[in-house]
């Protein structure tokens, strides 16, 4: 090989090495910290950058995008001396690559320990019930403390969220029993309220039903009474219009007596007290007819007339006729009542089970 070619090749290799060592290409959302002879020089931005070969070197490569850091469960003691395990999720972003590289040795470990310390301070002033229901307040206080501490590290904490709060197993069982008791209580209350409302509605419906039925019965009785009153009034007007005397009325009164005993449900019969007056009226009517229809008595002797013998005979004859008429009317009334009783007894006998067969066999 020609001795001139070898130096040229060496020089070319050195030039290529120097060019490669001079050029630095930084990806998007990345930052490179450059040190010159061990001292911070500058931070390279995304794109094509040139450095001094052999003098400058890349110390740290940082990602400036928002990142998520989830810590392991940490035991924390509450104010009522209960140990709970709390998991946190941290959203942070590097705002100053130089400070993140030179102000703290391990910013993730530092943030984790600061989160645990702050949680113990915050949860230590709360009981378990308040801890479980005050997540928003805990997140706000954590973020405030972390922002103040990580600002000088070139890190901004965007959000801090509590992922889980795990109380002891016995406390979980007690909480489940309490929750179950509360739910049973609310269910019993709702059931009782439902029954109460149902009973109230049922009572109101029954009340309205009774009121409507009473009003309907009242209206029916009023209409029935009005109809009976109009019927009685028409009968009364017809009687007075036809000028019926007491004899006709007494006879109609006697005619209605058999109808009183013809009801199927009658077990006893009441004979009105006016029956005697009605019989007396009919008797007087028959007595008048017999006296008017009897032929004129023969001429009596004046001596008998003077002694009153003729008047006695006439009055005795009239009395006998009236008594006979009264006896006939009473017999007719008693026969009518007896017939009505017999008809009622026969109807009851026919309605009894097995009575018809026994009578037929007899």
ChimeraX attribute file (.defattr): number of C-alpha atoms within 10 A of each C-alpha:
attribute: neighborCount
match mode: 1-to-1
recipient: residues
	/A:1	5
	/A:2	6
	/A:3	7
	/A:4	8
	/A:5	10
	/A:6	11
	/A:7	11
	/A:8	11
	/A:9	11
	/A:10	11
	/A:11	12
	/A:12	12
	/A:13	12
	/A:14	12
	/A:15	12
	/A:16	12
	/A:17	12
	/A:18	14
	/A:19	15
	/A:20	13
	/A:21	16
	/A:22	17
	/A:23	14
	/A:24	17
	/A:25	13
	/A:26	16
	/A:27	13
	/A:28	12
	/A:29	11
	/A:30	16
	/A:31	21
	/A:32	23
	/A:33	20
	/A:34	22
	/A:35	18
	/A:36	17
	/A:37	11
	/A:38	11
	/A:39	11
	/A:40	16
	/A:41	15
	/A:42	14
	/A:43	18
	/A:44	21
	/A:45	16
	/A:46	15
	/A:47	11
	/A:48	11
	/A:49	12
	/A:50	14
	/A:51	19
	/A:52	13
	/A:53	15
	/A:54	11
	/A:55	12
	/A:56	20
	/A:57	21
	/A:58	17
	/A:59	16
	/A:60	16
	/A:61	16
	/A:62	17
	/A:63	16
	/A:64	17
	/A:65	13
	/A:66	13
	/A:67	13
	/A:68	13
	/A:69	14
	/A:70	14
	/A:71	19
	/A:72	12
	/A:73	16
	/A:74	16
	/A:75	18
	/A:76	22
	/A:77	19
	/A:78	21
	/A:79	16
	/A:80	12
	/A:81	11
	/A:82	15
	/A:83	16
	/A:84	20
	/A:85	15
	/A:86	19
	/A:87	17
	/A:88	21
	/A:89	17
	/A:90	20
	/A:91	15
	/A:92	22
	/A:93	16
	/A:94	22
	/A:95	17
	/A:96	18
	/A:97	23
	/A:98	21
	/A:99	15
	/A:100	21
	/A:101	18
	/A:102	14
	/A:103	13
	/A:104	15
	/A:105	11
	/A:106	11
	/A:107	16
	/A:108	13
	/A:109	12
	/A:110	14
	/A:111	20
	/A:112	17
	/A:113	13
	/A:114	16
	/A:115	22
	/A:116	20
	/A:117	13
	/A:118	17
	/A:119	21
	/A:120	15
	/A:121	15
	/A:122	19
	/A:123	19
	/A:124	18
	/A:125	13
	/A:126	16
	/A:127	15
	/A:128	21
	/A:129	10
	/A:130	13
	/A:131	19
	/A:132	13
	/A:133	10
	/A:134	13
	/A:135	15
	/A:136	12
	/A:137	11
	/A:138	18
	/A:139	17
	/A:140	13
	/A:141	15
	/A:142	24
	/A:143	20
	/A:144	13
	/A:145	14
	/A:146	21
	/A:147	18
	/A:148	12
	/A:149	16
	/A:150	20
	/A:151	16
	/A:152	14
	/A:153	23
	/A:154	19
	/A:155	22
	/A:156	21
	/A:157	23
	/A:158	14
	/A:159	17
	/A:160	23
	/A:161	18
	/A:162	16
	/A:163	15
	/A:164	15
	/A:165	19
	/A:166	16
	/A:167	18
	/A:168	12
	/A:169	9
	/A:170	9
	/A:171	14
	/A:172	12
	/A:173	11
	/A:174	11
	/A:175	13
	/A:176	12
	/A:177	12
	/A:178	12
	/A:179	12
	/A:180	12
	/A:181	12
	/A:182	12
	/A:183	12
	/A:184	12
	/A:185	12
	/A:186	12
	/A:187	12
	/A:188	12
	/A:189	12
	/A:190	12
	/A:191	12
	/A:192	12
	/A:193	12
	/A:194	12
	/A:195	12
	/A:196	12
	/A:197	12
	/A:198	12
	/A:199	12
	/A:200	12
	/A:201	12
	/A:202	12
	/A:203	12
	/A:204	12
	/A:205	12
	/A:206	12
	/A:207	12
	/A:208	12
	/A:209	12
	/A:210	12
	/A:211	12
	/A:212	12
	/A:213	12
	/A:214	12
	/A:215	12
	/A:216	12
	/A:217	12
	/A:218	12
	/A:219	12
	/A:220	12
	/A:221	12
	/A:222	12
	/A:223	12
	/A:224	12
	/A:225	12
	/A:226	12
	/A:227	12
	/A:228	12
	/A:229	12
	/A:230	12
	/A:231	12
	/A:232	12
	/A:233	12
	/A:234	12
	/A:235	12
	/A:236	12
	/A:237	12
	/A:238	12
	/A:239	13
	/A:240	11
	/A:241	9
	/A:242	9
	/A:243	9
	/A:244	11
	/A:245	10
	/A:246	13
	/A:247	18
	/A:248	13
	/A:249	15
	/A:250	19
	/A:251	16
	/A:252	12
	/A:253	14
	/A:254	20
	/A:255	13
	/A:256	11
	/A:257	20
	/A:258	18
	/A:259	12
	/A:260	15
	/A:261	24
	/A:262	19
	/A:263	14
	/A:264	13
	/A:265	10
	/A:266	12
	/A:267	10
	/A:268	8
	/A:269	12
	/A:270	8
	/A:271	11
	/A:272	8
	/A:273	8
	/A:274	11
	/A:275	16
	/A:276	12
	/A:277	11
	/A:278	20
	/A:279	23
	/A:280	19
	/A:281	19
	/A:282	23
	/A:283	23
	/A:284	18
	/A:285	20
	/A:286	20
	/A:287	21
	/A:288	15
	/A:289	13
	/A:290	16
	/A:291	16
	/A:292	10
	/A:293	9
	/A:294	10
	/A:295	8
	/A:296	8
	/A:297	8
	/A:298	7
	/A:299	8
	/A:300	10
	/A:301	11
	/A:302	10
	/A:303	10
	/A:304	11
	/A:305	13
	/A:306	10
	/A:307	11
	/A:308	11
	/A:309	13
	/A:310	19
	/A:311	13
	/A:312	12
	/A:313	11
	/A:314	13
	/A:315	11
	/A:316	12
	/A:317	14
	/A:318	17
	/A:319	13
	/A:320	13
	/A:321	20
	/A:322	23
	/A:323	17
	/A:324	15
	/A:325	21
	/A:326	22
	/A:327	14
	/A:328	14
	/A:329	20
	/A:330	17
	/A:331	12
	/A:332	13
	/A:333	18
	/A:334	14
	/A:335	13
	/A:336	19
	/A:337	20
	/A:338	14
	/A:339	15
	/A:340	19
	/A:341	22
	/A:342	14
	/A:343	16
	/A:344	19
	/A:345	16
	/A:346	12
	/A:347	15
	/A:348	13
	/A:349	14
	/A:350	14
	/A:351	11
	/A:352	9
	/A:353	9
	/A:354	10
	/A:355	12
	/A:356	13
	/A:357	10
	/A:358	9
	/A:359	10
	/A:360	7
	/A:361	6
	/A:362	6
